[in-house]
Amino acid sequence: MAKETVKKHSEFEELVENPDVLADRLAQSEDFVKKNKTKLLGVFAAIAALIVAGFLYYNHRTTQNQDAQEAMFQAVYYFEADSLGKALNGDGQYDGLLKIADEYSGTDAGNLANFYAGVALLKQGQFAEAQSHLEDFKSDDYLMQARAYSLTGDALSEQGKYKEAADMYNKAAEHNANQYFSPQYLMKAGIAYEAANDYQAAASSYDKIIKGYVASAEVADAKKYKARAEMLAGGKN
């Protein structure tokens, strides 16, 4: 390693101190450029194209997101006014949540449109469609993401898919578990398991509340529901 360093240092000194050697090296470099001019131009052109493409894509995504946010403003207004038809399908002038989610997928606004659309469809009784939109929603906000999991569970439960619903409620409860919402989701998981006639799993869900969330408002009901689930589990055996 030391010998290599000394060698490189000597070469550098030779280049600096001997103009003929430096000129020779420059000539070699110039010759290399001439011989490989086409290839080098191709490489530079490709790099430039990638930079331009990245810039255009960023601008396109930014513009898309701004357009989607403007469209979302009116759709959310209708949603909050409980005018779900207009919220979902638009009013003829402004796009609705369904179109925003589809046309602006990949943007923040398009992603949020999936959440609102899922809730609106759930309220309208379109459970399979609600499930699809809620599953497409992804958020770094752990409260909203957990809420989306729970609402997906509601949509599945309404379709009679109780075990799948329970899985989603458990997923909501375990997503950055906390004392405020996790007990609620575990209660829903227990009730879904009971609907699926899986009383042992139901009792286990209630037990998680009793042991893990002793100060929660759900504890009293969890104790009653657990006793009932264990009795029904015993009756099945």
Backbone as JSON, one array per atom type, in Angstrom:
{
  "sequence": "MAKETVKKHSEFEELVENPDVLADRLAQSEDFVKKNKTKLLGVFAAIAALIVAGFLYYNHRTTQNQDAQEAMFQAVYYFEADSLGKALNGDGQYDGLLKIADEYSGTDAGNLANFYAGVALLKQGQFAEAQSHLEDFKSDDYLMQARAYSLTGDALSEQGKYKEAADMYNKAAEHNANQYFSPQYLMKAGIAYEAANDYQAAASSYDKIIKGYVASAEVADAKKYKARAEMLAGGKN",
  "N": [[0.84, -1.21, 0.0], [1.92, 1.25, 0.84], [4.04, 1.41, -0.97], [2.63, 1.65, -3.35], [1.43, 4.12, -2.99], [3.67, 5.8, -2.88], [4.6, 5.41, -5.47], [2.53, 6.51, -7.02], [2.71, 9.14, -6.16], [5.25, 9.82, -7.11], [4.83, 9.65, -9.86], [3.03, 11.74, -10.18], [4.67, 13.93, -9.47], [6.49, 13.78, -11.55], [4.88, 14.41, -13.71], [4.25, 17.05, -13.13], [6.76, 18.29, -13.03], [8.02, 17.7, -15.44], [7.49, 18.88, -18.46], [7.32, 17.64, -20.98], [6.48, 15.05, -20.47], [3.96, 15.58, -19.38], [2.72, 16.78, -21.59], [2.69, 14.61, -23.29], [0.95, 12.88, -21.94], [-1.41, 14.4, -22.07], [-1.8, 14.41, -24.8], [-2.29, 11.72, -25.25], [-4.72, 11.5, -23.87], [-6.29, 13.2, -25.41], [-6.27, 11.81, -27.78], [-7.61, 9.51, -27.01], [-10.15, 10.56, -26.52], [-10.85, 11.41, -29.11], [-10.95, 8.95, -30.48], [-13.0, 7.68, -29.15], [-15.17, 9.3, -29.36], [-17.86, 9.18, -30.3], [-19.01, 7.25, -28.6], [-18.63, 8.47, -26.1], [-20.16, 10.8, -26.41], [-22.63, 9.63, -26.62], [-22.94, 8.55, -24.06], [-22.92, 10.89, -22.49], [-25.19, 12.12, -23.54], [-27.16, 10.31, -22.77], [-27.04, 10.56, -19.98], [-27.79, 13.24, -19.71], [-30.39, 13.06, -20.73], [-31.62, 11.47, -18.79], [-31.5, 13.19, -16.59], [-33.1, 15.32, -17.48], [-35.52, 13.94, -17.89], [-36.09, 13.14, -15.27], [-36.47, 15.62, -14.07], [-38.71, 16.59, -15.52], [-40.58, 14.64, -14.84], [-40.8, 15.03, -12.08], [-41.88, 17.64, -12.05], [-44.28, 17.11, -13.38], [-45.56, 15.35, -11.58], [-45.82, 17.06, -9.39], [-47.52, 19.04, -10.43], [-49.75, 17.45, -11.02], [-50.49, 16.64, -8.43], [-51.19, 19.1, -7.32], [-53.4, 19.78, -8.93], [-55.09, 17.68, -8.25], [-55.49, 18.17, -5.53], [-56.92, 20.56, -5.62], [-59.26, 19.64, -6.83], [-60.05, 17.88, -4.87], [-60.87, 19.54, -2.79], [-63.55, 20.45, -3.23], [-64.84, 17.99, -3.35], [-64.43, 16.92, -0.78], [-65.82, 18.8, 0.64], [-68.48, 18.2, -0.1], [-68.56, 15.64, 0.95], [-68.34, 16.1, 3.72], [-70.68, 17.46, 4.06], [-72.41, 15.45, 3.9], [-73.35, 14.77, 1.43], [-73.14, 12.36, -0.3], [-73.3, 11.19, -2.86], [-72.55, 13.24, -4.68], [-70.05, 13.73, -3.63], [-68.71, 11.4, -4.26], [-69.04, 11.1, -7.07], [-68.86, 13.59, -8.25], [-70.0, 16.87, -9.36], [-70.57, 17.63, -11.89], [-69.16, 19.86, -12.52], [-66.93, 19.77, -10.85], [-64.6, 17.15, -10.2], [-65.34, 13.94, -8.74], [-64.6, 11.89, -5.82], [-64.06, 9.27, -6.68], [-63.13, 9.51, -9.32], [-60.94, 11.16, -8.91], [-59.31, 9.54, -7.31], [-58.71, 7.59, -9.18], [-57.63, 8.92, -11.5], [-55.58, 10.42, -10.44], [-53.9, 8.69, -9.16], [-51.19, 7.68, -7.15], [-50.47, 10.17, -6.34], [-50.44, 12.34, -3.45], [-52.94, 13.47, -2.91], [-54.61, 11.86, -4.48], [-54.28, 9.45, -3.16], [-55.42, 10.07, -0.65], [-57.99, 10.49, -1.51], [-58.83, 7.91, -1.93], [-59.24, 7.01, 0.69], [-61.37, 8.68, 1.63], [-63.28, 8.01, -0.31], [-63.62, 5.29, 0.25], [-64.81, 5.39, 2.81], [-67.19, 6.79, 2.21], [-68.41, 5.03, 0.38], [-68.77, 2.87, 2.05], [-70.67, 3.89, 3.81], [-72.76, 4.05, 2.03], [-73.38, 1.47, 1.64], [-72.01, -0.03, -0.21], [-70.1, -2.34, -0.05], [-67.99, -4.06, -1.0], [-66.73, -2.43, -2.88], [-65.99, -0.35, -1.22], [-64.13, -1.67, 0.42], [-62.1, -2.18, -1.47], [-61.12, 0.42, -2.12], [-60.28, 1.32, 0.39], [-58.26, -0.48, 0.94], [-56.41, 0.35, -0.9], [-55.49, 2.66, 0.15], [-52.76, 4.24, 1.71], [-50.81, 5.32, 4.42], [-48.51, 7.35, 6.28], [-49.28, 8.34, 8.64], [-50.0, 6.99, 11.59], [-52.41, 6.77, 13.0], [-54.44, 7.31, 11.12], [-53.9, 5.27, 9.28], [-54.33, 2.98, 10.82], [-57.01, 3.37, 11.31], [-58.0, 3.07, 8.72], [-57.47, 0.35, 8.32], [-59.25, -0.71, 10.21], [-61.72, 0.17, 9.17], [-61.69, -1.22, 6.79], [-61.98, -3.73, 7.86], [-64.63, -3.43, 8.76], [-65.97, -3.28, 6.29], [-65.44, -5.83, 5.29], [-66.69, -7.39, 7.25], [-69.35, -6.7, 6.87], [-69.75, -8.02, 4.54], [-69.92, -10.54, 5.36], [-67.55, -11.81, 5.81], [-66.12, -12.75, 8.24], [-63.83, -13.74, 9.64], [-61.73, -12.71, 8.12], [-62.29, -10.07, 8.53], [-61.8, -9.88, 11.29], [-59.06, -10.28, 11.27], [-58.22, -7.9, 10.09], [-59.06, -6.06, 12.02], [-57.42, -6.8, 14.13], [-54.99, -6.16, 12.96], [-55.26, -3.41, 12.85], [-55.33, -2.85, 15.58], [-52.76, -3.57, 16.35], [-51.16, -1.86, 14.98], [-48.9, 0.38, 15.65], [-49.65, 0.22, 18.43], [-51.84, 1.51, 20.94], [-53.27, 2.97, 23.92], [-55.68, 4.21, 23.51], [-57.08, 3.61, 21.09], [-56.52, 0.96, 20.34], [-57.81, -0.92, 22.16], [-60.5, -0.63, 21.33], [-60.43, -1.62, 18.72], [-59.67, -4.24, 19.22], [-61.93, -5.15, 20.58], [-63.76, -5.13, 18.48], [-62.57, -7.06, 16.91], [-62.95, -9.32, 18.53], [-65.76, -9.51, 18.52], [-66.17, -10.0, 15.8], [-64.92, -12.49, 15.55], [-66.65, -13.99, 17.14], [-68.94, -13.85, 15.54], [-68.06, -15.46, 13.54], [-68.15, -17.82, 14.77], [-65.92, -18.6, 16.18], [-65.11, -18.96, 19.08], [-63.07, -19.28, 20.92], [-60.96, -17.76, 19.87], [-62.22, -15.33, 20.02], [-62.48, -14.99, 22.8], [-59.79, -14.78, 23.42], [-59.13, -12.35, 22.19], [-60.62, -10.55, 23.76], [-59.35, -11.0, 26.13], [-56.86, -9.88, 25.7], [-57.42, -7.2, 25.92], [-58.2, -7.0, 28.59], [-55.86, -7.7, 29.96], [-53.86, -6.17, 28.78], [-54.7, -3.56, 28.53], [-55.59, -2.22, 30.94], [-56.64, 0.11, 31.99], [-58.47, 1.0, 30.21], [-61.63, 2.04, 28.77], [-62.99, -0.08, 27.78], [-62.61, -2.37, 29.25], [-64.48, -3.41, 31.2], [-66.65, -4.34, 29.62], [-65.19, -6.13, 28.07], [-64.53, -8.13, 29.92], [-67.05, -9.25, 30.47], [-67.8, -10.13, 27.91], [-65.76, -11.91, 27.39], [-66.23, -13.92, 29.28], [-68.67, -14.89, 28.34], [-67.91, -15.76, 25.74], [-66.09, -17.79, 26.41], [-67.82, -19.57, 27.66], [-69.48, -20.26, 25.51], [-67.57, -21.38, 23.87], [-66.89, -23.62, 25.37], [-69.3, -24.96, 25.24], [-69.32, -25.75, 22.64], [-67.44, -27.71, 22.55]],
  "CA": [[0.0, 0.0, 0.0], [2.83, 2.39, 0.93], [4.78, 1.46, -2.22], [1.71, 2.15, -4.37], [1.25, 5.55, -2.72], [4.92, 6.44, -3.29], [4.66, 5.33, -6.93], [1.59, 7.5, -7.55], [3.25, 10.45, -5.84], [6.38, 10.03, -8.03], [4.24, 9.91, -11.17], [2.46, 13.09, -10.13], [5.79, 14.88, -9.49], [7.06, 13.73, -12.89], [3.98, 15.16, -14.59], [4.35, 18.47, -12.79], [8.1, 18.81, -13.26], [8.49, 17.41, -16.79], [6.46, 19.32, -19.42], [7.19, 16.7, -22.08], [5.65, 13.94, -19.99], [2.6, 16.11, -19.25], [2.19, 16.96, -22.94], [2.43, 13.27, -23.82], [-0.27, 12.38, -21.3], [-2.54, 15.15, -22.62], [-2.0, 13.94, -26.18], [-2.94, 10.41, -25.13], [-6.1, 11.74, -23.47], [-6.98, 13.77, -26.55], [-6.43, 10.72, -28.74], [-8.67, 8.64, -26.48], [-11.44, 11.26, -26.73], [-11.15, 11.36, -30.54], [-11.3, 7.58, -30.86], [-14.24, 7.26, -28.49], [-16.04, 10.48, -29.36], [-19.26, 8.78, -30.45], [-19.44, 6.58, -27.37], [-18.69, 9.45, -25.02], [-21.31, 11.66, -26.65], [-23.8, 8.82, -26.29], [-23.04, 8.47, -22.59], [-23.33, 12.22, -21.99], [-26.58, 12.35, -23.97], [-28.01, 9.47, -21.92], [-27.07, 11.18, -18.65], [-28.6, 14.46, -19.84], [-31.79, 12.64, -20.91], [-32.11, 11.02, -17.49], [-31.69, 14.37, -15.74], [-34.28, 16.04, -17.98], [-36.69, 13.11, -17.62], [-36.36, 13.23, -13.83], [-37.0, 16.97, -13.81], [-40.06, 16.66, -16.07], [-41.44, 13.76, -14.04], [-41.05, 15.71, -10.8], [-42.82, 18.73, -12.32], [-45.58, 16.51, -13.72], [-46.17, 14.85, -10.35], [-46.18, 18.22, -8.57], [-48.71, 19.64, -11.05], [-50.85, 16.51, -10.81], [-50.9, 16.69, -7.03], [-51.88, 20.37, -7.12], [-54.7, 19.66, -9.57], [-55.89, 16.75, -7.45], [-55.85, 18.84, -4.28], [-57.98, 21.51, -5.95], [-60.47, 18.85, -7.05], [-60.42, 17.28, -3.57], [-61.49, 20.53, -1.92], [-65.0, 20.41, -3.4], [-65.32, 16.63, -3.03], [-64.45, 16.8, 0.68], [-66.92, 19.65, 1.1], [-69.7, 17.4, -0.26], [-68.46, 14.52, 1.9], [-68.63, 16.59, 5.07], [-72.09, 17.86, 4.05], [-73.13, 14.18, 3.77], [-73.86, 14.62, 0.07], [-72.18, 11.34, -0.7], [-73.33, 10.98, -4.31], [-71.71, 14.27, -5.31], [-68.68, 13.53, -3.16], [-68.11, 10.27, -4.99], [-69.12, 11.18, -8.53], [-68.7, 14.95, -8.73], [-71.24, 17.62, -9.57], [-70.61, 18.11, -13.27], [-68.11, 20.87, -12.65], [-65.76, 19.27, -10.13], [-64.49, 15.69, -10.15], [-65.63, 13.3, -7.47], [-63.53, 11.12, -5.2], [-63.72, 8.07, -7.46], [-62.31, 9.92, -10.48], [-59.67, 11.69, -8.38], [-58.51, 8.39, -6.89], [-58.28, 6.87, -10.37], [-56.81, 9.72, -12.41], [-54.42, 10.97, -9.75], [-53.29, 7.65, -8.33], [-49.76, 7.93, -7.01], [-50.28, 11.46, -5.69], [-50.95, 12.37, -2.07], [-54.37, 13.75, -2.96], [-55.26, 10.66, -4.99], [-54.25, 8.47, -2.07], [-56.41, 10.48, 0.34], [-59.3, 10.28, -2.13], [-59.2, 6.51, -1.68], [-59.77, 6.9, 2.05], [-62.7, 9.3, 1.67], [-64.18, 7.21, -1.15], [-63.92, 4.07, 0.98], [-65.77, 5.7, 3.87], [-68.47, 7.14, 1.58], [-69.0, 3.8, -0.16], [-69.18, 2.07, 3.21], [-71.93, 4.48, 4.27], [-73.78, 3.77, 1.02], [-73.64, 0.03, 1.59], [-71.26, -0.66, -1.3], [-69.04, -2.82, 0.83], [-66.83, -4.58, -1.74], [-66.06, -1.27, -3.46], [-65.36, 0.35, -0.09], [-62.95, -2.45, 0.79], [-61.07, -1.99, -2.49], [-60.52, 1.75, -1.98], [-59.59, 1.41, 1.68], [-57.03, -1.26, 0.82], [-55.47, 1.11, -1.72], [-55.01, 3.81, 0.92], [-51.55, 4.02, 2.5], [-50.47, 6.56, 5.11], [-47.5, 7.34, 7.34], [-49.99, 8.72, 9.86], [-50.39, 5.68, 12.11], [-53.81, 6.77, 13.42], [-55.27, 7.18, 9.92], [-53.7, 3.96, 8.69], [-55.05, 2.02, 11.67], [-58.44, 3.59, 11.05], [-58.3, 2.47, 7.42], [-57.53, -1.1, 8.54], [-60.49, -1.01, 10.92], [-62.83, 0.35, 8.24], [-61.64, -2.37, 5.88], [-62.62, -4.79, 8.63], [-66.08, -3.19, 8.72], [-66.45, -3.64, 4.96], [-65.39, -7.3, 5.2], [-67.71, -7.92, 8.15], [-70.65, -6.51, 6.21], [-69.84, -9.03, 3.47], [-69.97, -11.85, 5.99], [-66.19, -12.37, 5.86], [-65.84, -12.37, 9.62], [-62.44, -14.02, 10.04], [-60.89, -11.71, 7.46], [-62.55, -8.81, 9.24], [-61.08, -9.95, 12.56], [-57.64, -10.08, 10.96], [-58.0, -6.47, 9.86], [-59.19, -5.36, 13.3], [-56.18, -7.07, 14.86], [-53.94, -5.37, 12.31], [-55.47, -2.03, 13.3], [-54.97, -2.78, 17.0], [-51.33, -3.75, 16.51], [-50.44, -0.83, 14.22], [-48.53, 1.37, 16.66], [-50.65, 0.0, 19.48], [-51.97, 2.57, 21.94], [-54.34, 2.7, 24.89], [-56.92, 4.89, 23.15], [-57.81, 2.99, 19.99], [-56.29, -0.49, 20.24], [-58.88, -1.69, 22.82], [-61.7, -0.59, 20.5], [-60.23, -2.52, 17.59], [-59.68, -5.6, 19.75], [-63.33, -5.48, 20.83], [-64.36, -5.43, 17.19], [-62.02, -8.36, 16.5], [-63.64, -10.34, 19.31], [-67.14, -9.64, 18.02], [-66.09, -10.64, 14.48], [-64.64, -13.91, 15.79], [-67.9, -14.6, 17.61], [-69.82, -14.0, 14.37], [-67.5, -16.58, 12.77], [-68.26, -18.98, 15.67], [-64.61, -18.95, 16.73], [-65.25, -18.36, 20.41], [-61.76, -19.27, 21.59], [-60.25, -16.58, 19.36], [-62.92, -14.17, 20.57], [-62.08, -14.87, 24.2], [-58.4, -14.34, 23.41], [-59.15, -10.92, 21.87], [-61.1, -9.83, 24.94], [-58.32, -11.15, 27.17], [-55.8, -8.91, 25.4], [-57.87, -5.91, 26.47], [-58.21, -7.12, 30.05], [-54.5, -7.77, 30.49], [-52.95, -5.18, 28.19], [-55.24, -2.2, 28.56], [-56.37, -2.3, 32.19], [-57.28, 1.4, 32.31], [-59.34, 1.4, 29.11], [-63.08, 2.02, 29.01], [-63.54, -1.33, 27.24], [-62.28, -3.51, 30.12], [-65.67, -4.0, 31.82], [-67.35, -5.13, 28.59], [-64.32, -7.22, 27.66], [-64.66, -9.2, 30.91], [-68.34, -9.91, 30.25], [-67.77, -10.8, 26.61], [-64.85, -13.04, 27.5], [-66.93, -15.0, 30.01], [-69.67, -15.46, 27.41], [-67.2, -16.48, 24.69], [-65.55, -19.04, 26.98], [-68.95, -20.47, 27.88], [-69.89, -20.77, 24.2], [-66.48, -22.27, 23.4], [-67.06, -24.86, 26.11], [-70.51, -25.61, 24.73], [-69.05, -26.34, 21.31], [-66.54, -28.86, 22.7]],
  "C": [[0.88, 1.26, 0.0], [3.6, 2.56, -0.37], [3.91, 2.06, -3.33], [1.51, 3.65, -4.23], [2.46, 6.34, -3.19], [5.0, 6.51, -4.81], [3.76, 6.41, -7.56], [2.1, 8.92, -7.32], [4.39, 10.81, -6.79], [5.86, 10.36, -9.42], [3.68, 11.32, -11.25], [3.57, 14.15, -10.23], [6.41, 14.95, -10.89], [6.22, 14.53, -13.87], [4.12, 16.66, -14.38], [5.68, 19.05, -13.24], [8.57, 18.63, -14.7], [7.39, 17.77, -17.8], [6.25, 18.34, -20.56], [6.29, 15.53, -21.7], [4.19, 14.37, -19.9], [1.95, 16.26, -20.62], [1.83, 15.62, -23.56], [1.13, 12.7, -23.25], [-1.51, 13.09, -21.87], [-2.87, 14.7, -24.03], [-2.72, 12.59, -26.18], [-4.42, 10.57, -24.79], [-6.92, 12.26, -24.63], [-7.26, 12.69, -27.6], [-7.55, 9.78, -28.31], [-10.05, 9.25, -26.76], [-11.83, 11.19, -28.2], [-11.63, 9.98, -30.96], [-12.66, 7.16, -30.3], [-15.29, 8.37, -28.44], [-17.52, 10.09, -29.41], [-19.81, 8.14, -29.19], [-19.61, 7.58, -26.22], [-19.89, 10.38, -25.17], [-22.61, 10.93, -26.3], [-24.04, 8.74, -24.79], [-23.53, 9.8, -22.02], [-24.78, 12.52, -22.34], [-27.55, 11.56, -23.1], [-28.16, 10.07, -20.52], [-27.96, 12.42, -18.66], [-30.07, 14.11, -19.96], [-32.4, 12.19, -19.59], [-32.39, 12.2, -16.57], [-32.95, 15.13, -16.16], [-35.55, 15.26, -17.68], [-37.09, 13.18, -16.15], [-36.99, 14.56, -13.47], [-38.45, 17.08, -14.3], [-41.04, 15.82, -15.27], [-41.8, 14.42, -12.71], [-42.07, 16.83, -10.99], [-44.22, 18.21, -12.62], [-46.3, 16.04, -12.47], [-46.63, 16.0, -9.45], [-47.45, 18.88, -9.1], [-49.93, 18.76, -10.84], [-51.39, 16.61, -9.39], [-51.65, 17.99, -6.73], [-53.28, 20.34, -7.71], [-55.64, 18.78, -8.75], [-56.35, 17.39, -6.15], [-56.96, 19.86, -4.5], [-59.31, 20.78, -6.15], [-60.98, 18.26, -5.73], [-61.18, 18.26, -2.69], [-63.01, 20.46, -2.0], [-65.57, 19.05, -3.02], [-65.43, 16.44, -1.52], [-65.57, 17.65, 1.27], [-68.24, 18.88, 1.01], [-69.72, 16.24, 0.73], [-68.87, 14.97, 3.29], [-70.07, 17.07, 5.19], [-73.0, 16.65, 3.92], [-73.84, 14.04, 2.43], [-72.94, 13.62, -0.64], [-72.14, 11.08, -2.2], [-72.44, 11.96, -5.04], [-70.25, 14.13, -4.88], [-67.99, 12.46, -3.97], [-68.01, 10.53, -6.49], [-68.97, 12.58, -9.11], [-70.05, 15.6, -8.98], [-71.38, 18.15, -10.98], [-69.56, 19.16, -13.55], [-66.8, 20.4, -12.02], [-65.79, 17.74, -10.11], [-64.84, 15.17, -8.77], [-64.46, 12.46, -7.0], [-63.1, 9.92, -6.03], [-62.81, 8.42, -8.64], [-60.96, 10.44, -10.02], [-58.75, 10.54, -8.0], [-57.94, 7.65, -8.09], [-57.29, 7.68, -11.2], [-55.55, 10.27, -11.76], [-53.79, 9.95, -8.8], [-51.78, 7.88, -8.3], [-49.46, 9.29, -6.41], [-50.84, 11.39, -4.28], [-52.46, 12.58, -2.06], [-55.15, 12.53, -3.47], [-55.34, 9.57, -3.95], [-55.32, 8.8, -1.03], [-57.83, 10.3, -0.2], [-59.77, 8.84, -1.93], [-59.81, 6.32, -0.29], [-61.19, 7.46, 2.13], [-63.71, 8.49, 0.86], [-64.58, 5.93, -0.43], [-64.96, 4.29, 2.07], [-67.14, 6.0, 3.29], [-69.17, 5.89, 1.03], [-69.48, 2.88, 0.95], [-70.52, 2.57, 3.74], [-73.08, 4.18, 3.31], [-74.1, 2.29, 0.9], [-72.96, -0.68, 0.44], [-69.96, -1.22, -0.71], [-67.8, -3.34, 0.1], [-66.03, -3.44, -2.34], [-65.34, -0.47, -2.37], [-64.08, -0.35, 0.33], [-61.8, -2.2, -0.18], [-60.36, -0.65, -2.32], [-59.75, 1.88, -0.66], [-58.28, 0.62, 1.66], [-55.97, -0.53, 0.0], [-54.87, 2.29, -0.96], [-53.79, 3.42, 1.75], [-51.13, 5.34, 3.13], [-49.36, 6.33, 6.13], [-48.09, 7.76, 8.68], [-50.57, 7.45, 10.47], [-51.85, 5.63, 12.57], [-54.74, 6.59, 12.22], [-55.12, 5.8, 9.29], [-54.41, 2.88, 9.5], [-56.55, 2.14, 11.46], [-58.85, 2.95, 9.73], [-58.37, 0.94, 7.54], [-58.85, -1.49, 9.2], [-61.71, -0.87, 9.99], [-62.86, -0.75, 7.18], [-62.26, -3.58, 6.55], [-64.13, -4.66, 8.63], [-66.67, -3.64, 7.39], [-66.47, -5.17, 4.78], [-66.48, -7.94, 6.06], [-69.09, -7.81, 7.53], [-70.85, -7.48, 5.06], [-69.9, -10.45, 4.02], [-68.63, -12.54, 6.08], [-65.6, -12.06, 7.24], [-64.4, -12.63, 10.05], [-61.47, -13.04, 9.39], [-61.06, -10.35, 8.12], [-61.78, -8.76, 10.55], [-59.59, -9.73, 12.35], [-57.32, -8.6, 10.77], [-58.12, -5.67, 11.16], [-57.94, -5.58, 14.16], [-55.01, -6.27, 14.29], [-54.03, -3.91, 12.74], [-55.01, -1.86, 14.74], [-53.46, -2.82, 17.21], [-50.5, -2.68, 15.8], [-50.14, 0.35, 15.15], [-49.55, 1.37, 17.8], [-50.64, 1.12, 20.51], [-53.22, 2.33, 22.78], [-55.68, 3.32, 24.48], [-57.74, 4.13, 22.1], [-57.66, 1.48, 19.92], [-57.37, -1.31, 20.96], [-60.17, -1.72, 22.0], [-61.59, -1.59, 19.35], [-60.23, -3.98, 18.05], [-61.09, -6.06, 20.09], [-64.02, -5.88, 19.53], [-63.86, -6.77, 16.66], [-62.73, -9.49, 17.23], [-65.05, -10.58, 18.8], [-67.16, -10.32, 16.65], [-65.8, -12.13, 14.63], [-65.89, -14.64, 16.28], [-68.86, -14.83, 16.45], [-69.37, -15.16, 13.49], [-67.56, -17.88, 13.57], [-66.91, -19.48, 16.16], [-64.51, -18.3, 18.11], [-63.94, -18.32, 21.19], [-60.94, -18.04, 21.16], [-60.89, -15.3, 19.9], [-62.5, -13.92, 22.01], [-60.65, -14.35, 24.32], [-58.31, -12.84, 23.12], [-59.57, -10.1, 23.09], [-60.05, -9.87, 26.06], [-57.17, -10.17, 26.96], [-56.15, -7.53, 25.96], [-57.74, -5.92, 27.99], [-56.8, -7.04, 30.63], [-53.6, -6.63, 29.99], [-53.4, -3.75, 28.29], [-56.17, -2.05, 29.77], [-57.12, -1.0, 32.51], [-58.27, 1.83, 31.23], [-60.81, 1.28, 29.48], [-63.71, 0.7, 28.58], [-63.36, -2.51, 28.18], [-63.52, -4.19, 30.69], [-66.43, -4.87, 30.82], [-66.5, -6.32, 28.16], [-64.41, -8.41, 28.61], [-65.96, -9.97, 30.71], [-68.33, -10.72, 28.97], [-66.85, -12.02, 26.65], [-65.53, -14.22, 28.19], [-67.95, -15.68, 29.09], [-69.0, -16.28, 26.33], [-66.64, -17.81, 25.19], [-66.65, -20.06, 27.24], [-69.4, -21.09, 26.56], [-68.84, -21.7, 23.61], [-66.58, -23.61, 24.06], [-68.25, -25.66, 25.62], [-70.28, -26.28, 23.41], [-68.23, -27.61, 21.43], [-67.24, -30.06, 23.3]]
}
